[in-house]
Amino acid sequence: MSVKNFTDPIPTPDDLVEKLSGCEIIIAMRERTRFDAAILARLPRLKLLITTGMRNNAIDVGAASAQAICVCGTRSLSSPTPELTWGLLLALARHIPAEVAAIRGGGKWQTQIGTGLSGKTLGILGLGKIGTQIARYAHAFEMPVLAWSPHLTKEICQAAGAELAPGLDELLQRADIVTLHMVLADSTRGMMGARELGLLKPTALLVNTSRGPLIDEKSLVQALTENRIAGAALDVYDMEPLPPSHPLRTLRNVVATPHIGYVTRENYQIFYKDTVEDIQAWQKGTPIRTL
C-alpha cells in the first residue's frame, strides 16, 4: 500500500478530484476538505473515508453510504481547544505577542498596558464540553461567568457555575470578554454581525476558536479597524489558510493563530493510532468507529 500526503491547500473541486482519483482510502484532517455528494461521486475508487474526530460536517455521510463508502472516525481529546482558547485570551489581554516582538526586535521596553482578568465578566456563547471547561478556567481566575445559547437551561448553567443570560444581546452588553463555542449551522452562521458587535463594550475582547463563519468577518474587521472593540483573538476564519494580504494578519489589536486548537502531540498520537486501527478493521470486514 502506497501512502500520499497532501499538505498544501487544494483550491478547486477539480484539483481535489485529480489528486485523489486513484485513492481507495482517504484520511481527512478535521473539516479542512469538503467531501460532498458531488465530490464523492467523482471518486469511484474510494472505499474508506476516515476523519480525525467523530464528527465532520464537511463529509456528506449519507451520500457516502449511498455509494458504499465506509466512513469512520477516531477518538480525540477535549482539552486542547479550551487550553488554546485560554492561552489566546491571556495573549490578547496582556499584549503578549507585541511585547515578545519588542523584546526580540530590541525595541522599547514595556510598550503597552495589559488588562487584568480577575473580576472581569466572561461571556460564553455555547456551554457544551468546551464551554464548560472554559467556565472552570474562568473560576480559577476569579471571573464571573455569563452564558447563553438558544437552548441553554438554568440547570446546565448552575452545574457549570455560570449565570444564564436572558438573551444574546444582554450577554454582549454585560460581558468584558466574549468567547464563542457554538456549532456552525444555518442558525448560527453570522450570529455575530455588525449589530451584535456594536453591542459590545469599547473595551471588550472577543475570542473565537470554534468556527470562523460564526462571526461576520467583514463587520469584525471594520470594528477592529475603527477600535470599536478593544481586540480579538482568533484561531478560525472564513477562508483557511487565511489569505496573505488579509487584514486579520496585520491589525495590531488581533492575536491570530492558524487553526491549531486541536493540534497537540497527544491528539495526533490518538488520531494516527486510531486511523491505523480503522484501516485494519475495515480490511478485515469489521469496520469500527463508523459514522
FIVO-950205 format. One line per 4 residues: number of its first residue (from 1); their letters; for each residue x, y negated, z of N, C-alpha, C. Coordinates in pm, whole numbers. Example, Ala and Ser with C-alpha at 12.3 -4.5 7.8 and 13.67 -1.06 7.14 Angstrom:
BEGIN
1 = AS = 1319 569 780 1230 450 780 1320 330 780 ~ 1285 225 708 1367 106 714 1290 -3 787
//
This chain:
BEGIN
1 = MSVK = 85 120 0 0 0 0 89 -125 0 ~ 71 -211 -98 146 -337 -103 68 -446 -30 ~ 142 -541 28 80 -649 105 120 -784 44 ~ 22 -869 20 47 -1004 -29 2 -1103 77
5 = NFTD = 80 -1209 94 50 -1310 195 32 -1445 125 ~ -84 -1508 144 -113 -1637 82 -114 -1744 191 ~ -21 -1837 185 -8 -1940 288 -49 -2079 241 ~ -52 -2101 112 -88 -2233 59 -238 -2241 34
9 = PIPT = -295 -2361 41 -437 -2377 10 -467 -2332 -133 ~ -582 -2269 -151 -626 -2226 -284 -740 -2319 -325 ~ -717 -2408 -421 -806 -2523 -442 -943 -2492 -498 ~ -956 -2391 -586 -1085 -2369 -653 -1126 -2223 -644
13 = PDDL = -1257 -2195 -658 -1303 -2055 -662 -1235 -1973 -770 ~ -1211 -2033 -885 -1144 -1961 -993 -1003 -1920 -952 ~ -932 -2011 -885 -797 -1979 -838 -801 -1867 -735 ~ -903 -1872 -647 -916 -1770 -544 -939 -1633 -607
17 = VEKL = -1031 -1627 -703 -1061 -1500 -769 -938 -1448 -843 ~ -866 -1537 -907 -746 -1495 -981 -643 -1431 -887 ~ -625 -1491 -770 -526 -1440 -675 -570 -1310 -609 ~ -701 -1294 -587 -749 -1181 -507 -815 -1070 -589
21 = SGCE = -822 -1087 -719 -899 -993 -801 -849 -849 -792 ~ -721 -829 -763 -668 -694 -756 -671 -633 -617 ~ -728 -703 -521 -721 -658 -381 -840 -570 -343 ~ -809 -460 -278 -913 -372 -224 -946 -409 -80
25 = IIIA = -847 -465 -8 -865 -509 130 -820 -654 139 ~ -901 -738 201 -866 -878 221 -881 -911 369 ~ -783 -982 423 -787 -1028 562 -798 -1179 560 ~ -906 -1233 616 -930 -1377 617 -896 -1434 754
29 = MRER = -815 -1538 755 -781 -1604 881 -889 -1705 917 ~ -971 -1669 1013 -1081 -1751 1060 -1172 -1794 945 ~ -1211 -1920 937 -1309 -1964 837 -1244 -2053 730 ~ -1118 -2030 703 -1046 -2119 611 -1082 -2095 466
33 = TRFD = -1132 -1977 433 -1164 -1944 294 -1307 -1894 287 ~ -1386 -1953 194 -1526 -1914 181 -1540 -1792 92 ~ -1610 -1693 143 -1645 -1575 65 -1797 -1568 56 ~ -1853 -1643 -38 -1998 -1642 -57 -2035 -1535 -159
37 = AAIL = -2163 -1524 -190 -2210 -1419 -280 -2145 -1430 -418 ~ -2129 -1553 -466 -2072 -1572 -600 -1927 -1526 -606 ~ -1850 -1558 -501 -1709 -1515 -497 -1701 -1363 -485 ~ -1779 -1306 -394 -1774 -1161 -373 -1811 -1085 -499
41 = ARLP = -1906 -1138 -576 -1948 -1071 -700 -1835 -1066 -803 ~ -1739 -1157 -788 -1627 -1162 -884 -1505 -1085 -833 ~ -1523 -1013 -723 -1414 -931 -669 -1459 -785 -665 ~ -1472 -721 -782 -1531 -586 -786 -1447 -479 -719
45 = RLKL = -1318 -504 -699 -1232 -403 -636 -1235 -411 -484 ~ -1291 -519 -431 -1291 -540 -286 -1381 -439 -216 ~ -1324 -371 -115 -1399 -271 -39 -1403 -303 111 ~ -1303 -373 160 -1295 -403 303 -1252 -548 320
49 = LITT = -1333 -626 392 -1304 -766 422 -1298 -782 573 ~ -1182 -823 624 -1161 -837 768 -1144 -985 802 ~ -1213 -1030 904 -1193 -1165 954 -1134 -1159 1094 ~ -1043 -1250 1125 -994 -1260 1262 -1104 -1326 1346
53 = GMRN = -1139 -1260 1455 -1254 -1301 1534 -1376 -1220 1493 ~ -1482 -1232 1570 -1602 -1153 1544 -1716 -1237 1485 ~ -1685 -1357 1439 -1785 -1440 1371 -1713 -1525 1268 ~ -1769 -1528 1147 -1709 -1608 1041 -1820 -1660 951
57 = NAID = -1855 -1787 967 -1964 -1846 891 -1929 -1866 744 ~ -1804 -1845 708 -1762 -1861 568 -1782 -1733 489 ~ -1822 -1625 554 -1845 -1497 486 -1994 -1469 480 ~ -2043 -1443 361 -2183 -1402 343 -2189 -1251 367
61 = VGAA = -2215 -1214 491 -2214 -1072 529 -2323 -995 456 ~ -2439 -1056 437 -2547 -989 366 -2511 -957 222 ~ -2448 -1053 154 -2405 -1031 16 -2298 -923 11 ~ -2208 -923 109 -2104 -820 114 -2166 -682 129
65 = SAQA = -2263 -671 218 -2329 -543 240 -2399 -494 113 ~ -2462 -588 41 -2532 -552 -82 -2436 -501 -189 ~ -2309 -543 -178 -2208 -499 -275 -2122 -386 -219 ~ -2168 -324 -108 -2097 -212 -45 -1958 -251 1
69 = ICVC = -1943 -377 43 -1817 -423 101 -1831 -418 253 ~ -1743 -347 318 -1744 -339 464 -1678 -464 522 ~ -1744 -528 617 -1689 -648 681 -1664 -617 828 ~ -1541 -635 871 -1502 -608 1011 -1437 -730 1073
73 = GTRS = -1434 -734 1204 -1371 -843 1276 -1266 -792 1372 ~ -1213 -883 1451 -1114 -849 1553 -1155 -915 1685 ~ -1095 -870 1790 -1113 -939 1917 -1033 -1070 1913 ~ -1056 -1154 2012 -979 -1278 2023 -990 -1328 2166
77 = LSSP = -902 -1417 2202 -903 -1477 2334 -989 -1603 2332 ~ -1056 -1631 2443 -1137 -1752 2452 -1061 -1870 2512 ~ -941 -1846 2564 -869 -1952 2634 -792 -2050 2546 ~ -739 -2012 2429 -653 -2107 2356 -719 -2238 2317
81 = TPEL = -843 -2235 2269 -906 -2360 2225 -933 -2456 2340 ~ -989 -2412 2454 -1004 -2506 2565 -870 -2561 2614 ~ -767 -2478 2612 -635 -2527 2655 -586 -2638 2563 ~ -600 -2618 2432 -559 -2723 2339 -646 -2847 2355
85 = TWGL = -776 -2828 2376 -866 -2941 2395 -818 -3030 2508 ~ -783 -2967 2620 -739 -3046 2735 -602 -3111 2709 ~ -517 -3041 2636 -389 -3100 2600 -407 -3223 2512 ~ -498 -3215 2415 -525 -3330 2329 -584 -3446 2408
89 = LLAL = -674 -3413 2501 -734 -3517 2584 -626 -3592 2662 ~ -537 -3519 2724 -429 -3582 2801 -336 -3662 2710 ~ -305 -3605 2594 -216 -3674 2499 -276 -3807 2455 ~ -408 -3806 2430 -475 -3929 2387 -485 -4030 2500
93 = ARHI = -525 -3984 2618 -546 -4076 2730 -416 -4141 2775 ~ -306 -4066 2769 -178 -4119 2820 -81 -4157 2708 ~ -128 -4159 2585 -45 -4202 2470 84 -4122 2460 ~ 77 -3993 2488 198 -3912 2492 271 -3906 2359
97 = PAEV = 204 -3883 2245 280 -3878 2119 355 -4008 2089 ~ 292 -4122 2114 357 -4251 2087 478 -4272 2176 ~ 466 -4233 2303 578 -4251 2395 693 -4156 2362 ~ 659 -4034 2321 763 -3940 2277 836 -3995 2155
101 = AAIR = 759 -4049 2059 820 -4106 1939 910 -4223 1972 ~ 869 -4305 2070 953 -4419 2110 1084 -4373 2171 ~ 1077 -4268 2254 1199 -4214 2314 1292 -4160 2206 ~ 1239 -4082 2115 1322 -4021 2011 1377 -4124 1914
105 = GGGK = 1301 -4232 1892 1346 -4332 1797 1434 -4439 1859 ~ 1461 -4426 1988 1544 -4526 2053 1477 -4661 2066 ~ 1343 -4662 2066 1268 -4787 2070 1246 -4838 2211 ~ 1139 -4916 2229 1111 -4977 2358 1077 -4871 2462
109 = WQTQ = 1100 -4905 2586 1073 -4817 2700 937 -4852 2757 ~ 850 -4750 2774 715 -4770 2826 639 -4871 2740 ~ 586 -4823 2629 526 -4912 2531 377 -4935 2552 ~ 308 -4844 2623 164 -4855 2638 120 -4820 2779
113 = IGTG = -3 -4860 2813 -62 -4828 2944 -168 -4721 2922 ~ -153 -4609 2991 -246 -4497 2973 -373 -4513 3053 ~ -464 -4420 3031 -592 -4414 3102 -593 -4292 3192 ~ -622 -4312 3321 -632 -4200 3414 -764 -4127 3396
117 = LSGK = -766 -3999 3432 -886 -3918 3416 -970 -3907 3543 ~ -907 -3913 3659 -980 -3897 3784 -1090 -4002 3796 ~ -1212 -3954 3820 -1326 -4044 3835 -1396 -4079 3706 ~ -1334 -4049 3592 -1398 -4077 3464 -1503 -3969 3434
121 = TLGI = -1611 -4007 3369 -1718 -3913 3335 -1687 -3845 3202 ~ -1685 -3711 3206 -1662 -3633 3085 -1796 -3586 3031 ~ -1825 -3619 2906 -1946 -3573 2840 -1913 -3456 2750 ~ -1979 -3343 2773 -1955 -3221 2695 -2077 -3192 2609
125 = LGLG = -2058 -3189 2479 -2165 -3152 2387 -2151 -3004 2354 ~ -2236 -2923 2415 -2228 -2778 2398 -2161 -2714 2517 ~ -2241 -2645 2599 -2188 -2587 2723 -2188 -2435 2712 ~ -2127 -2386 2604 -2108 -2243 2589 -1981 -2198 2659
129 = KIGT = -1918 -2095 2605 -1799 -2040 2668 -1687 -2143 2677 ~ -1662 -2212 2567 -1554 -2310 2566 -1592 -2433 2648 ~ -1715 -2483 2628 -1757 -2600 2703 -1757 -2578 2853 ~ -1794 -2457 2895 -1792 -2425 3039 -1649 -2425 3093
133 = QIAR = -1556 -2374 3015 -1416 -2376 3058 -1365 -2521 3070 ~ -1405 -2605 2975 -1366 -2747 2981 -1423 -2811 3107 ~ -1544 -2775 3146 -1602 -2829 3270 -1518 -2790 3391 ~ -1465 -2667 3391 -1379 -2625 3502 -1253 -2710 3507
137 = YAHA = -1193 -2736 3392 -1074 -2821 3389 -1107 -2960 3444 ~ -1223 -3012 3404 -1262 -3146 3449 -1275 -3153 3600 ~ -1330 -3048 3660 -1343 -3047 3806 -1205 -3053 3873 ~ -1107 -2984 3815 -972 -2987 3871 -912 -3127 3864
141 = FEMP = -959 -3208 3768 -910 -3345 3753 -1003 -3446 3820 ~ -1097 -3397 3900 -1188 -3481 3977 -1272 -3570 3886 ~ -1326 -3509 3782 -1408 -3582 3686 -1553 -3534 3695 ~ -1649 -3625 3707 -1790 -3586 3695 -1816 -3537 3552
145 = VLAW = -1903 -3437 3539 -1930 -3376 3408 -2077 -3394 3372 ~ -2098 -3445 3253 -2231 -3462 3196 -2238 -3376 3071 ~ -2344 -3298 3053 -2351 -3206 2939 -2485 -3218 2869 ~ -2482 -3186 2738 -2605 -3187 2660 -2591 -3098 2538
149 = SPHL = -2695 -3029 2502 -2715 -2968 2372 -2866 -2946 2360 ~ -2918 -2921 2241 -3064 -2918 2224 -3138 -2821 2315 ~ -3077 -2708 2347 -3147 -2606 2425 -3082 -2581 2562 ~ -2999 -2673 2606 -2930 -2657 2733 -3028 -2673 2849
153 = TKEI = -3012 -2591 2953 -3102 -2595 3068 -3029 -2644 3193 ~ -3108 -2687 3291 -3051 -2731 3418 -2978 -2617 3487 ~ -3031 -2495 3473 -2970 -2380 3539 -2829 -2353 3485 ~ -2813 -2362 3353 -2681 -2342 3293 -2586 -2452 3338
157 = CQAA = -2636 -2575 3342 -2553 -2687 3387 -2511 -2670 3533 ~ -2604 -2632 3617 -2572 -2614 3758 -2465 -2508 3778 ~ -2474 -2399 3701 -2374 -2292 3712 -2235 -2341 3672 ~ -2231 -2439 3581 -2103 -2492 3534 -2060 -2616 3612
161 = GAEL = -2142 -2660 3708 -2108 -2779 3785 -2123 -2906 3705 ~ -2222 -2908 3615 -2244 -3024 3529 -2384 -3079 3549 ~ -2400 -3206 3517 -2532 -3269 3517 -2589 -3262 3376 ~ -2715 -3224 3364 -2780 -3220 3233 -2823 -3360 3194
165 = APGL = -2770 -3410 3082 -2810 -3541 3032 -2950 -3533 2974 ~ -3032 -3637 2990 -3169 -3634 2934 -3170 -3621 2782 ~ -3064 -3667 2717 -3057 -3659 2571 -2918 -3695 2525 ~ -2895 -3681 2396 -2763 -3712 2341 -2728 -3859 2360
169 = DELL = -2822 -3948 2336 -2795 -4091 2347 -2748 -4127 2488 ~ -2817 -4071 2588 -2780 -4103 2727 -2639 -4054 2758 ~ -2603 -3937 2709 -2468 -3886 2733 -2365 -3978 2670 ~ -2387 -4017 2547 -2291 -4102 2477 -2275 -4237 2545
173 = QRAD = -2382 -4289 2598 -2377 -4420 2662 -2306 -4415 2797 ~ -2315 -4303 2867 -2259 -4294 3002 -2117 -4241 3006 ~ -2080 -4155 2913 -1952 -4084 2921 -1834 -4176 2889 ~ -1726 -4152 2960 -1599 -4220 2928 -1521 -4142 2823
177 = IVTL = -1539 -4011 2824 -1476 -3922 2728 -1581 -3824 2680 ~ -1587 -3801 2550 -1683 -3706 2493 -1606 -3600 2417 ~ -1638 -3473 2444 -1573 -3362 2374 -1681 -3273 2314 ~ -1659 -3233 2188 -1759 -3157 2113 -1726 -3008 2112
181 = HMVL = -1827 -2927 2145 -1813 -2781 2143 -1942 -2718 2094 ~ -1986 -2764 1977 -2109 -2717 1915 -2077 -2630 1795 ~ -2166 -2537 1764 -2155 -2458 1642 -2201 -2544 1525 ~ -2129 -2537 1414 -2168 -2613 1296 -2285 -2545 1226
185 = ADST = -2394 -2620 1209 -2513 -2571 1140 -2577 -2691 1072 ~ -2682 -2667 996 -2751 -2778 930 -2799 -2880 1032 ~ -2840 -2833 1148 -2895 -2922 1251 -2788 -3001 1325 ~ -2662 -2957 1320 -2556 -3026 1392 -2458 -3100 1300
189 = RGMM = -2464 -3073 1171 -2374 -3140 1077 -2399 -3292 1082 ~ -2294 -3368 1106 -2307 -3513 1114 -2380 -3562 1237 ~ -2387 -3481 1343 -2460 -3522 1463 -2399 -3646 1528 ~ -2270 -3667 1503 -2205 -3789 1550 -2184 -3880 1428
193 = GARE = -2287 -3958 1397 -2280 -4051 1286 -2251 -4192 1334 ~ -2270 -4290 1246 -2240 -4429 1280 -2324 -4476 1399 ~ -2451 -4438 1403 -2537 -4479 1514 -2488 -4423 1646 ~ -2455 -4293 1645 -2411 -4227 1768 -2276 -4282 1814
197 = LGLL = -2185 -4302 1721 -2056 -4359 1758 -2072 -4499 1815 ~ -2174 -4570 1766 -2199 -4704 1817 -2250 -4708 1959 ~ -2298 -4595 2010 -2346 -4587 2148 -2232 -4570 2248 ~ -2116 -4528 2200 -2003 -4506 2289 -1947 -4638 2343
201 = KPTA = -1888 -4632 2461 -1823 -4750 2518 -1701 -4787 2432 ~ -1663 -4914 2428 -1542 -4951 2355 -1416 -4883 2409 ~ -1423 -4841 2536 -1309 -4773 2599 -1317 -4622 2587 ~ -1420 -4572 2519 -1444 -4427 2515 -1340 -4356 2429
205 = LLVN = -1315 -4229 2467 -1229 -4139 2391 -1314 -4024 2340 ~ -1286 -3980 2217 -1364 -3874 2153 -1271 -3760 2116 ~ -1310 -3637 2151 -1228 -3519 2124 -1310 -3419 2044 ~ -1251 -3365 1937 -1321 -3263 1859 -1224 -3151 1822
209 = TSRG = -1245 -3034 1882 -1168 -2914 1846 -1263 -2805 1796 ~ -1385 -2843 1761 -1487 -2746 1721 -1493 -2733 1570 ~ -1561 -2824 1501 -1569 -2827 1355 -1572 -2972 1309 ~ -1495 -3003 1207 -1485 -3140 1159 -1617 -3204 1122
213 = PLID = -1703 -3135 1043 -1826 -3199 997 -1930 -3228 1104 ~ -1905 -3192 1229 -1994 -3237 1335 -1995 -3389 1345 ~ -1884 -3450 1306 -1870 -3596 1308 -1868 -3647 1165 ~ -1943 -3754 1138 -1934 -3818 1007 -1797 -3886 999
217 = EKSL = -1711 -3829 916 -1571 -3870 915 -1552 -4016 871 ~ -1627 -4057 773 -1616 -4196 725 -1652 -4294 837 ~ -1758 -4265 910 -1800 -4352 1020 -1697 -4351 1132 ~ -1637 -4234 1158 -1535 -4226 1262 -1413 -4309 1225
221 = VQAL = -1368 -4298 1102 -1252 -4377 1058 -1280 -4526 1073 ~ -1401 -4567 1037 -1436 -4709 1049 -1437 -4754 1194 ~ -1495 -4671 1283 -1499 -4707 1424 -1359 -4716 1484 ~ -1272 -4627 1443 -1134 -4629 1493 -1055 -4746 1436
225 = TENR = -1074 -4773 1308 -1004 -4884 1243 -1042 -5016 1305 ~ -1169 -5030 1340 -1219 -5155 1398 -1209 -5157 1549 ~ -1148 -5052 1608 -1129 -5042 1753 -1261 -5052 1829 ~ -1367 -4996 1770 -1496 -4993 1839 -1504 -4881 1940
229 = IAGA = -1414 -4783 1930 -1387 -4688 2038 -1235 -4686 2057 ~ -1192 -4640 2175 -1050 -4652 2208 -963 -4552 2134 ~ -1019 -4434 2102 -936 -4337 2033 -1006 -4204 2012 ~ -944 -4121 1930 -997 -3987 1903 -883 -3888 1899
233 = ALDV = -909 -3768 1950 -815 -3656 1942 -884 -3547 1862 ~ -821 -3504 1753 -887 -3417 1656 -799 -3299 1619 ~ -862 -3183 1608 -793 -3063 1558 -863 -3007 1435 ~ -977 -3066 1397 -1058 -3014 1286 -1106 -3130 1199
237 = YDME = -1128 -3101 1070 -1154 -3207 973 -1251 -3158 865 ~ -1306 -3253 789 -1395 -3217 679 -1321 -3134 576 ~ -1201 -3175 541 -1119 -3103 445 -989 -3062 512 ~ -956 -2934 500 -833 -2883 560 -754 -2805 456
241 = PLPP = -623 -2829 444 -545 -2928 518 -592 -3072 490 ~ -570 -3157 587 -604 -3298 574 -519 -3359 463 ~ -580 -3427 364 -502 -3487 255 -390 -3576 307 ~ -274 -3577 241 -158 -3653 289 -185 -3801 311
245 = SHPL = -273 -3862 231 -299 -4005 242 -418 -4038 332 ~ -473 -3938 401 -593 -3962 481 -562 -4054 599 ~ -649 -4152 628 -622 -4246 737 -611 -4181 874 ~ -673 -4066 895 -661 -4000 1026 -519 -3954 1054
249 = RTLR = -435 -3949 950 -294 -3915 970 -214 -4033 1024 ~ -263 -4155 1005 -180 -4273 1035 -239 -4368 1137 ~ -368 -4358 1167 -428 -4451 1264 -359 -4437 1400 ~ -327 -4549 1461 -249 -4548 1585 -330 -4497 1704
253 = NVVA = -462 -4503 1695 -546 -4457 1807 -601 -4317 1784 ~ -529 -4237 1705 -567 -4099 1678 -452 -4005 1715 ~ -486 -3899 1785 -393 -3787 1805 -450 -3671 1725 ~ -373 -3622 1627 -424 -3521 1535 -333 -3399 1533
257 = TPHI = -395 -3281 1534 -322 -3156 1519 -387 -3076 1405 ~ -313 -2982 1343 -360 -2916 1221 -440 -2788 1243 ~ -554 -2799 1312 -644 -2687 1339 -568 -2570 1402 ~ -515 -2595 1521 -436 -2493 1591 -501 -2449 1721
261 = GYVT = -632 -2474 1734 -700 -2438 1859 -684 -2293 1897 ~ -687 -2204 1798 -678 -2060 1825 -537 -2006 1805 ~ -443 -2091 1766 -310 -2046 1721 -216 -2032 1841 ~ -216 -1915 1902 -121 -1882 2007 -61 -1744 1978
265 = RENY = 55 -1721 2032 120 -1592 2013 32 -1477 2061 ~ -34 -1499 2175 -117 -1393 2232 -238 -1362 2143 ~ -298 -1466 2087 -413 -1444 1999 -372 -1372 1871 ~ -260 -1413 1813 -216 -1349 1689 -178 -1203 1711
269 = QIFY = -123 -1171 1827 -93 -1031 1857 -220 -947 1855 ~ -328 -1001 1910 -457 -931 1908 -511 -923 1766 ~ -507 -1035 1693 -558 -1037 1556 -496 -926 1472 ~ -365 -918 1472 -298 -827 1380 -304 -682 1426
273 = KDTV = -302 -661 1557 -319 -525 1608 -458 -472 1571 ~ -560 -554 1593 -696 -511 1562 -716 -496 1411 ~ -651 -579 1333 -662 -567 1187 -611 -432 1139 ~ -496 -391 1191 -442 -260 1154 -538 -150 1197
277 = EDIQ = -594 -161 1317 -691 -61 1364 -814 -57 1274 ~ -860 -176 1230 -976 -182 1142 -949 -109 1011 ~ -831 -131 954 -797 -67 827 -788 84 845 ~ -723 128 953 -708 272 976 -844 339 995
281 = AWQK = -932 275 1071 -1065 332 1095 -1146 337 966 ~ -1136 233 884 -1209 230 756 -1159 340 663 ~ -1027 360 661 -971 464 576 -1019 603 617 ~ -1048 620 747 -1097 748 796 -1248 764 775
285 = GTPI = -1312 657 726 -1457 661 706 -1538 632 828 ~ -1473 576 933 -1544 541 1056 -1510 397 1097 ~ -1556 301 1019 -1518 160 1046 -1559 115 1185 ~ -1480 27 1241 -1507 -27 1375 -1518 -179 1367
289 = RTL = -1577 -236 1470 -1596 -381 1481 -1660 -439 1354 ~ -1762 -371 1303 -1829 -418 1182 -1920 -538 1215 ~ -1932 -627 1120 -2018 -745 1135 -2150 -723 1063
//
